[in-house]
Amino acid sequence: MSFFSKIMVPIRWIRNHKYLFVTAVFLVIVLLFDEKSMMKHIENQNKIDSLKKEISIMQRDSMDIETRNAGLENKEQNEDVEKLAREKYGMHTPQEEVYVIE
């Protein structure tokens, strides 16, 4: 079998099945290389899923912060936090003078 006859077999097949060949080429282009390809669709769907997870985590964190803020509005807890801040971290109001004795 010569080189020319080896090349002619696929060409004959394409010539006999030209509509199938054109359809297959079109599908490959649309699914893989087009701007709105299936690959991009899958990538975008993965991004959407990860962003939804991130949103749910942030909403949960936001709820935690809101409950802490509601707890800080409680005067007794607020006094405890102020005492801790003064004793442990040396914080004070702008009008006060703090003397550290060691």
Buried (B, 14 or more C-beta within 10 A) or exposed (E): EEEEEEEEEEEEEEEEEEEEBEEEEEEEEEEEEEEEBEEEEEEEEEEEEEEEEEEEEEEEEEEEEEEEEEEEEEEEEEEEEEEEEBEEEEEEEEEEEEEEEE
